[in-house]
């Protein structure tokens, strides 16, 4: 029903669990070579953090770093430009056509579908409106290029701009704190009447204005096999004065996260990691062993550089033909650089 989705729900409504179950179910349906995630979590990684262990996750941003966000936007724009060029060369106009072409040629797709999930996008609206505007441009252009945007917030009032309404027609709303918020998201006050006793209960309004009530699942971890022949009963109704048996007590948040993380890690270990990286890891000090085999007989690896606008990241290599090197900076900066280059020269004899 997408291609983009909006999700709203107040604290304790089950919004984070809904996002996890959505992403987890798509990861079980498609391999990493067919589907990738970019996760932006403005709650310190508490909501989407465990999903970073999935092999589908190619980037997780969990802090309010404007420079990191701008870098992400530049790489996503470069990826979209690359896809448009490939689409034009192949003579296709949509991602479905691209997948059909790969299927007929019996080749794996070079470009998986990409889900960009932003938990608490209200932070973008309030603190980084330019980045939010850029995200809407990506949503518009990415419709036919295999991009899907999932925006979630606890406080929808005032955060849903005309651009968001124009680009996102499928809306999920769990319990919200007021009838006004429910009407702002759904065009109906029904979500404000959902009981707090039913986390994960919500309403979905599709692109054709069909309203569907749903119950989101809770991923509680591994199924614990009971001994054969033993019957187990659960209380379904919360009767006055009744107490839930200890075997049915809910896991704590810490236990839930630890169990989910273990599942994601096991799934990662069982799958080959994808080579597709629209947003490469941030620049770090390289090791001399990172020199490519095509480097000159005597070459020094001075560092790494990237051009985010072109989606490009590569080692910065010096060879003897390049002439003398001038290193400028404070002593705490150039001394480590000098030692690194001398070490490489000594290793190469």
Secondary structure, 3 states (H helix, E strand, C coil): CCCCEEEECCCCCCHHHHHHHHHHHHHHHCCCCCEEEEEEECCCCCCCHHHHHCCCEEEEECCCCHHHHHHHHHHHHHHHHHHHHHHHHHCCCCHHHHHHHHHHHCCCCCCCEEEEEEECCHHHHHHCHHHHHHHHHHHHHHCCCCEEEEEEECCCCCCCCHHHHHHCCEEEEECCCCHHHHHHHHCCCHHHHCCCCCCCEEEEECCCCCEEEEECCCCCCCCCCCCCCCCCCCCCCCCCCCCCCHHHCCCCHHHHHHHHHHHHHHHHHCCCCCCCCCCCCCCCCCCHHHCCCCCCCCEEEEEEEEEHHHCEEEEEEEEHHHCCCCCCCCHHHHHHHHHHHHHHHHHCC
